Amino acid sequence: MAASTSATTGVALPKTAAPTAAYLHIPFCRRRCFYCDFPISVVGDRPPVGEQFGSIAEYVEILCQEIQAMPPGNAALQTVFFGGGTPSLLTVEQLEQILAVLRSRFELADAAEISIEIDPNTFDQAQLSGYQAAGINRVSLGVQAFQTQLLQACGRTHSRSDVDAAIQIIQQVGLTNFSLDLISGLPHQTIAQWQESLQIAISLAPTHISVYDLTVEPGTAFNRWYEAGTAPLPTDAATAEMYRLAQQTLTQAGYRHYEISNYARPGFECRHNRTYWQNQSYYGFGMGAASYWQGQRFTRPRKRRDYYQWVQEFRQTGQIDCPVTPATEALLDTLMLGLRLAAGLSLAQLRAEFGRAAISRVLSCLEPYRQRGWVRLDDWQAETAQIRLTDPEGFLYSNVMLSDLFKALAEVEVIFDPAILI
């Protein structure tokens, strides 16, 4: 097996690569949430929006320079996603500027899904209407909780009244395709509060709901304050109950649990995020953003000044240092991402890409979990066979199974043609 530490090679960006998804990272936030380890820049609690901060205007210019330096693709973009950070700190004009550069470099499909993450108390009706006119047709509202005391406990800048106002604005502009983000396992959060948040979310009739379990990441304020599994964080048993409760409550309300953390009304699954979970190629632009194509993944610098320097070098050389991904690592990526989806993975496709020996090892490793009812495997000899995790128990214990897969595949040599991942 190739070493886990990948070699790095300088390669010219291939003109034939054709991702159909683009992620744009907007790193600015009013403050850093206590759980956040994303690459962001804090601008303070001054009133929005972007033209009041020279740092945001400068960043938009550099971001556009990076996009312009990218060789044109040969396929239209089907999805665009503005993530952060808090992209709703952008002015309408700044958003239009970025989208105009994208359109000039890559064709945008007529029915492209163009999403933006927005936070309560960072936009008004005129601004959201302007985003719509610019092309935004899907928004993801970072609610996290409907209890003001929980919002304060995790460092959010908005209150419950701000959430209500944000929902009203979304409804007033007629933007029907919107998602709500919720977090379970917050400090001091009870099962009753979680049930209340789920019921309120359903009553607001979003087309999509994302439910994330709090992870205490290294380097965050929560990491300094709390030890995982200890008060005031809910116990592992309580967070598992919250996960099961979300699955039961949301599916009974008509939401399809199509991915480990995501629920949607039929036809409203996030098309952009499916690109990641299906291990397809995509562009990433901006500070800390990742790209994936030609079987290679690479990430831009996480600090703003380092990113600016990187963009200038990229404009001059047209090259990026790309880590060469070993085949075994590619298989693990495929399993880790694909098993997050309720649809699972095609057994025939896995065998075709990575070989029968490697996939036999995968099935052998997962067999004890299949007997527990955490893994469902259709007739393994059928060409249409799918391997998937069960809902909710398989999803709930996915990390346990993936850990065993990583150990099992560390001993297997996988040979495949990386071009198959383009």
C-alpha positions as CSV (number, residue, x, y, z in Angstrom):
1,M,0.0,0.0,0.0
2,A,1.2,3.5,-0.7
3,A,2.3,5.5,2.3
4,S,-0.5,7.4,4.1
5,T,1.5,10.6,3.8
6,S,1.0,11.5,0.1
7,A,3.6,12.9,-2.1
8,T,3.0,16.4,-3.5
9,T,3.5,17.4,-7.2
10,G,3.2,20.7,-9.0
11,V,0.9,20.2,-11.9
12,A,-0.7,22.5,-14.4
13,L,-4.4,22.6,-13.9
14,P,-6.0,20.3,-16.5
15,K,-8.1,22.1,-19.1
16,T,-10.1,19.0,-19.6
17,A,-11.3,18.8,-16.0
18,A,-15.0,19.6,-15.8
19,P,-16.5,19.9,-12.4
20,T,-20.2,21.0,-12.4
21,A,-20.2,22.3,-8.8
22,A,-18.5,25.3,-7.3
23,Y,-18.2,26.2,-3.6
24,L,-17.2,29.8,-2.7
25,H,-16.0,30.5,0.9
26,I,-17.0,33.8,2.4
27,P,-15.0,33.8,5.7
28,F,-16.4,36.8,7.5
29,C,-18.4,36.6,10.7
30,R,-19.4,39.1,13.4
31,R,-17.8,36.9,16.0
32,R,-16.6,33.3,16.2
33,C,-19.1,30.9,17.6
34,F,-17.8,28.9,20.6
35,Y,-18.0,25.6,18.6
36,C,-16.5,26.9,15.3
37,D,-13.1,25.8,13.9
38,F,-13.8,27.0,10.3
39,P,-11.4,29.4,8.6
40,I,-13.0,32.7,9.3
41,S,-12.2,36.4,9.9
42,V,-14.1,38.3,12.6
43,V,-15.4,41.8,11.7
44,G,-17.3,42.6,15.0
45,D,-20.9,43.5,15.7
46,R,-21.1,46.6,13.7
47,P,-24.2,46.8,11.5
48,P,-24.0,44.9,8.2
49,V,-23.1,44.8,5.3
50,G,-20.1,44.4,3.2
51,E,-19.4,47.9,1.9
52,Q,-18.7,49.0,5.4
53,F,-15.8,46.7,5.8
54,G,-12.8,47.3,3.6
55,S,-11.5,43.8,4.4
56,I,-14.6,42.3,2.8
57,A,-14.3,44.4,-0.4
58,E,-10.7,43.4,-0.7
59,Y,-11.4,39.7,-0.2
60,V,-14.1,39.8,-2.9
61,E,-11.6,41.3,-5.3
62,I,-9.0,38.6,-4.6
63,L,-11.7,35.8,-4.7
64,C,-12.7,37.1,-8.2
65,Q,-9.0,37.1,-9.3
66,E,-8.7,33.4,-8.2
67,I,-11.8,32.5,-10.3
68,Q,-10.6,34.4,-13.3
69,A,-7.2,32.6,-13.1
70,M,-8.9,29.2,-13.3
71,P,-8.9,27.5,-16.8
72,P,-12.5,27.4,-18.2
73,G,-14.3,24.2,-17.7
74,N,-16.1,22.3,-20.6
75,A,-19.3,21.7,-18.7
76,A,-21.9,24.1,-17.3
77,L,-22.0,24.5,-13.5
78,Q,-25.1,22.8,-12.1
79,T,-24.7,24.0,-8.5
80,V,-23.1,27.0,-6.8
81,F,-22.8,27.3,-3.0
82,F,-21.8,30.4,-1.0
83,G,-20.7,29.1,2.4
84,G,-18.9,30.6,5.3
85,G,-18.5,32.3,7.6
86,T,-21.5,34.4,7.0
87,P,-22.1,35.1,3.3
88,S,-25.0,37.3,4.1
89,L,-22.5,40.0,5.2
90,L,-22.0,40.5,1.4
91,T,-23.8,43.4,-0.2
92,V,-26.0,42.6,-3.2
93,E,-23.4,44.3,-5.4
94,Q,-20.6,42.1,-4.1
95,L,-22.6,38.9,-4.6
96,E,-23.5,40.1,-8.2
97,Q,-19.8,40.7,-8.8
98,I,-18.8,37.2,-7.8
99,L,-21.6,35.6,-9.8
100,A,-20.7,37.7,-12.8
101,V,-17.1,36.5,-12.7
102,L,-18.3,32.9,-12.3
103,R,-20.5,33.3,-15.4
104,S,-17.7,34.8,-17.4
105,R,-15.4,31.9,-16.6
106,F,-17.9,29.0,-16.5
107,E,-21.3,28.6,-18.0
108,L,-24.1,28.4,-15.5
109,A,-26.9,26.0,-16.3
110,D,-30.3,27.6,-16.7
111,A,-31.7,25.4,-13.9
112,A,-28.6,25.7,-11.7
113,E,-29.1,25.4,-7.9
114,I,-27.5,28.6,-6.4
115,S,-27.4,28.5,-2.6
116,I,-26.3,30.9,0.1
117,E,-25.9,30.4,3.8
118,I,-27.5,33.3,5.7
119,D,-27.7,34.1,9.5
120,P,-30.6,35.8,11.3
121,N,-30.0,39.5,11.9
122,T,-27.5,39.9,9.0
123,F,-29.9,40.7,6.2
124,D,-33.1,42.6,5.5
125,Q,-35.9,42.2,2.9
126,A,-34.3,44.5,0.3
127,Q,-31.0,42.6,0.6
128,L,-32.6,39.1,0.2
129,S,-34.7,40.3,-2.7
130,G,-31.4,41.6,-4.3
131,Y,-29.8,38.2,-3.8
132,Q,-32.8,36.6,-5.5
133,A,-32.5,39.0,-8.5
134,A,-28.8,38.1,-8.7
135,G,-29.6,34.4,-9.1
136,I,-29.9,33.0,-5.6
137,N,-32.7,30.4,-5.5
138,R,-32.0,28.5,-2.3
139,V,-31.0,29.7,1.2
140,S,-29.8,27.9,4.3
141,L,-30.7,29.7,7.5
142,G,-28.3,29.1,10.4
143,V,-30.8,28.9,13.2
144,Q,-29.0,26.2,15.4
145,A,-31.6,26.5,18.2
146,F,-34.9,28.2,19.0
147,Q,-34.1,28.9,22.6
148,T,-32.3,32.2,23.2
149,Q,-30.4,30.8,26.2
150,L,-28.9,28.0,24.1
151,L,-28.0,30.5,21.3
152,Q,-26.1,32.5,23.9
153,A,-24.5,29.4,25.3
154,C,-22.9,28.6,21.9
155,G,-21.9,32.2,21.1
156,R,-24.4,33.0,18.4
157,T,-25.1,36.7,17.7
158,H,-28.9,36.3,17.2
159,S,-31.9,35.7,19.4
160,R,-35.1,33.8,18.9
161,S,-36.8,37.1,17.8
162,D,-34.2,37.5,15.1
163,V,-35.0,34.0,13.9
164,D,-38.7,34.8,13.6
165,A,-37.9,38.0,11.7
166,A,-35.6,36.2,9.3
167,I,-38.2,33.6,8.6
168,Q,-40.8,36.4,7.9
169,I,-38.4,38.0,5.4
170,I,-37.8,34.7,3.6
171,Q,-41.6,34.3,3.3
172,Q,-42.2,37.9,2.2
173,V,-39.8,37.6,-0.7
174,G,-41.4,34.4,-1.8
175,L,-38.2,32.2,-1.5
176,T,-39.8,28.8,-1.1
177,N,-36.7,26.6,-1.2
178,F,-35.1,27.2,2.1
179,S,-33.3,25.1,4.7
180,L,-32.9,25.4,8.5
181,D,-29.8,24.3,10.4
182,L,-30.2,22.9,13.9
183,I,-27.6,21.6,16.3
184,S,-28.2,18.9,19.0
185,G,-26.0,18.2,22.0
186,L,-25.4,21.8,22.9
187,P,-24.4,22.8,26.5
188,H,-27.4,22.6,28.9
189,Q,-29.7,21.4,26.1
190,T,-32.5,19.0,27.2
191,I,-34.5,16.5,25.3
192,A,-37.6,18.7,25.8
193,Q,-35.8,21.7,24.2
194,W,-34.7,19.6,21.3
195,Q,-38.2,18.3,20.8
196,E,-39.4,21.9,20.9
197,S,-36.9,23.0,18.3
198,L,-37.9,20.2,15.9
199,Q,-41.6,21.0,16.2
200,I,-41.0,24.7,15.6
201,A,-38.8,23.9,12.6
202,I,-41.5,21.7,11.1
203,S,-44.2,24.4,11.7
204,L,-42.1,26.9,9.6
205,A,-42.4,24.5,6.6
206,P,-38.9,24.7,5.2
207,T,-38.2,22.4,2.3
208,H,-35.0,21.1,4.0
209,I,-33.7,20.6,7.5
210,S,-30.1,19.9,8.5
211,V,-29.5,18.4,11.9
212,Y,-25.9,18.3,13.2
213,D,-24.6,16.8,16.4
214,L,-22.2,19.1,18.3
215,T,-18.6,18.1,17.9
216,V,-16.1,19.6,20.3
217,E,-13.3,20.5,17.9
218,P,-9.7,21.2,19.0
219,G,-8.8,24.8,19.3
220,T,-12.4,26.0,19.9
221,A,-13.7,27.8,23.0
222,F,-15.8,24.7,23.8
223,N,-12.6,22.6,23.6
224,R,-11.1,24.8,26.3
225,W,-14.2,24.9,28.5
226,Y,-15.6,21.4,28.2
227,E,-14.4,17.8,28.2
228,A,-16.5,15.7,25.8
229,G,-19.0,13.6,27.7
230,T,-19.1,15.7,30.8
231,A,-21.6,18.4,32.1
232,P,-22.9,20.7,30.9
233,L,-22.8,18.8,27.6
234,P,-25.5,16.2,27.3
235,T,-24.4,12.6,27.7
236,D,-23.7,10.3,24.8
237,A,-26.9,8.5,25.6
238,A,-28.9,11.8,25.5
239,T,-27.4,12.9,22.2
240,A,-28.2,9.4,20.7
241,E,-31.8,9.9,21.9
242,M,-31.8,13.3,20.3
243,Y,-30.7,11.8,17.0
244,R,-33.4,9.1,17.1
245,L,-36.0,11.7,18.1
246,A,-35.0,13.9,15.1
247,Q,-35.3,10.9,12.7
248,Q,-38.7,9.9,14.1
249,T,-40.1,13.4,14.3
250,L,-39.0,14.6,10.9
251,T,-39.7,11.5,8.9
252,Q,-43.2,11.4,10.4
253,A,-43.7,15.0,9.3
254,G,-42.9,14.0,5.7
255,Y,-39.2,14.8,5.5
256,R,-37.1,12.2,3.8
257,H,-33.9,11.3,5.7
258,Y,-31.7,11.2,2.6
259,E,-28.3,11.7,4.3
260,I,-27.0,11.1,7.8
261,S,-27.6,14.7,8.9
262,N,-30.1,16.0,6.3
263,Y,-33.8,15.8,5.7
264,A,-35.8,17.1,2.8
265,R,-39.2,17.3,1.2
266,P,-39.3,15.1,-1.9
267,G,-37.4,16.8,-4.7
268,F,-35.6,19.3,-2.4
269,E,-32.5,17.5,-1.5
270,C,-29.4,19.8,-1.6
271,R,-28.0,19.1,-5.1
272,H,-24.7,20.7,-4.3
273,N,-23.9,18.7,-1.2
274,R,-24.8,15.5,-3.0
275,T,-21.7,16.3,-5.2
276,Y,-19.5,15.8,-2.1
277,W,-21.3,12.7,-0.8
278,Q,-21.1,11.0,-4.2
279,N,-17.4,11.8,-4.4
280,Q,-17.7,13.8,-7.6
281,S,-15.4,16.5,-8.7
282,Y,-16.0,20.2,-7.7
283,Y,-14.3,23.6,-7.6
284,G,-13.6,25.3,-4.4
285,F,-12.7,29.0,-4.3
286,G,-11.7,31.2,-1.4
287,M,-9.8,31.0,1.9
288,G,-9.5,27.5,3.2
289,A,-11.7,26.1,0.4
290,A,-11.1,22.6,-1.0
291,S,-11.3,21.4,-4.6
292,Y,-11.4,17.9,-5.9
293,W,-10.8,16.6,-9.4
294,Q,-8.6,14.2,-11.4
295,G,-8.6,12.1,-8.2
296,Q,-6.8,14.8,-6.3
297,R,-7.8,17.0,-3.4
298,F,-6.2,20.3,-2.4
299,T,-7.0,23.0,0.1
300,R,-6.2,26.7,0.0
301,P,-4.5,28.4,2.9
302,R,-6.7,29.0,6.0
303,K,-5.4,32.5,6.8
304,R,-6.4,35.5,4.8
305,R,-3.0,37.0,4.0
306,D,-1.6,33.5,3.2
307,Y,-4.5,33.0,0.8
308,Y,-4.0,36.3,-0.9
309,Q,-0.3,35.4,-1.5
310,W,-1.4,32.0,-2.8
311,V,-3.8,33.6,-5.3
312,Q,-1.0,35.9,-6.6
313,E,1.3,32.9,-7.1
314,F,-1.4,30.9,-8.8
315,R,-2.2,33.7,-11.2
316,Q,1.5,33.8,-12.2
317,T,2.2,30.1,-12.5
318,G,-1.2,28.5,-13.2
319,Q,-0.1,25.6,-11.0
320,I,-1.3,24.1,-7.8
321,D,0.6,21.7,-5.6
322,C,-1.7,18.7,-5.6
323,P,-1.4,15.8,-3.2
324,V,-1.4,12.5,-5.1
325,T,-4.1,10.4,-3.5
326,P,-3.3,6.7,-2.9
327,A,-6.0,4.3,-4.2
328,T,-6.7,2.9,-0.8
329,E,-7.4,6.5,0.5
330,A,-9.7,7.0,-2.5
331,L,-11.7,3.9,-1.5
332,L,-11.9,5.1,2.1
333,D,-13.1,8.5,0.9
334,T,-15.8,6.8,-1.3
335,L,-17.0,4.7,1.6
336,M,-16.9,7.5,4.2
337,L,-18.9,9.8,1.9
338,G,-21.2,7.4,0.1
339,L,-22.4,5.6,3.2
340,R,-23.7,8.9,4.6
341,L,-26.4,8.7,2.0
342,A,-29.6,6.7,2.6
343,A,-29.2,5.3,-1.0
344,G,-25.8,3.9,0.0
345,L,-23.3,2.7,-2.6
346,S,-23.4,0.4,-5.6
347,L,-21.5,-2.8,-4.9
348,A,-20.9,-3.4,-8.6
349,Q,-19.4,0.0,-9.1
350,L,-17.2,-0.4,-6.0
351,R,-15.8,-3.6,-7.4
352,A,-15.3,-2.1,-10.8
353,E,-13.3,0.8,-9.4
354,F,-11.4,-0.8,-6.6
355,G,-11.3,-4.5,-7.3
356,R,-13.0,-7.5,-5.8
357,A,-10.3,-8.3,-3.2
358,A,-10.6,-4.9,-1.6
359,I,-14.4,-4.9,-1.6
360,S,-14.5,-8.5,-0.2
361,R,-12.4,-7.1,2.7
362,V,-15.0,-4.3,3.1
363,L,-17.9,-6.8,3.2
364,S,-16.1,-9.0,5.7
365,C,-15.4,-6.1,8.0
366,L,-19.0,-5.0,7.9
367,E,-20.5,-8.4,8.3
368,P,-20.7,-8.3,12.2
369,Y,-22.6,-5.0,11.8
370,R,-24.9,-6.4,9.2
371,Q,-25.8,-9.1,11.8
372,R,-26.5,-6.3,14.3
373,G,-28.9,-4.6,11.9
374,W,-26.7,-1.6,11.3
375,V,-25.8,-2.4,7.7
376,R,-28.2,-3.5,4.9
377,L,-26.8,-5.4,2.0
378,D,-29.1,-6.5,-0.8
379,D,-28.2,-9.7,-2.7
380,W,-24.5,-9.2,-3.0
381,Q,-24.3,-11.1,-6.4
382,A,-26.9,-8.9,-8.1
383,E,-25.6,-6.1,-10.3
384,T,-28.1,-3.7,-8.7
385,A,-27.0,-4.5,-5.1
386,Q,-26.6,-1.6,-2.8
387,I,-24.7,-1.4,0.5
388,R,-26.2,1.0,2.9
389,L,-26.4,1.9,6.6
390,T,-29.7,1.4,8.4
391,D,-31.7,4.4,9.7
392,P,-31.3,5.4,12.5
393,E,-29.0,2.9,14.2
394,G,-26.5,2.4,11.3
395,F,-26.2,6.1,10.8
396,L,-25.8,6.6,14.6
397,Y,-22.9,4.2,14.8
398,S,-21.3,5.0,11.4
399,N,-18.1,6.3,13.0
400,V,-17.6,2.9,14.7
401,M,-17.9,1.0,11.4
402,L,-15.7,3.5,9.5
403,S,-13.0,3.2,12.1
404,D,-13.0,-0.6,11.6
405,L,-12.9,-0.1,7.8
406,F,-9.9,2.2,8.0
407,K,-8.0,-0.5,10.0
408,A,-9.0,-3.3,7.7
409,L,-8.1,-1.5,4.5
410,A,-4.7,-0.4,5.8
411,E,-3.5,-3.9,5.0
412,V,-5.0,-4.0,1.4
413,E,-3.3,-2.9,-1.8
414,V,-5.9,-1.2,-4.0
415,I,-5.1,-0.7,-7.7
416,F,-7.3,1.5,-9.8
417,D,-7.3,4.0,-12.6
418,P,-7.6,7.5,-11.1
419,A,-9.1,8.9,-14.2
420,I,-12.3,7.1,-13.2
421,L,-12.9,9.7,-10.5
422,I,-12.8,12.7,-12.8
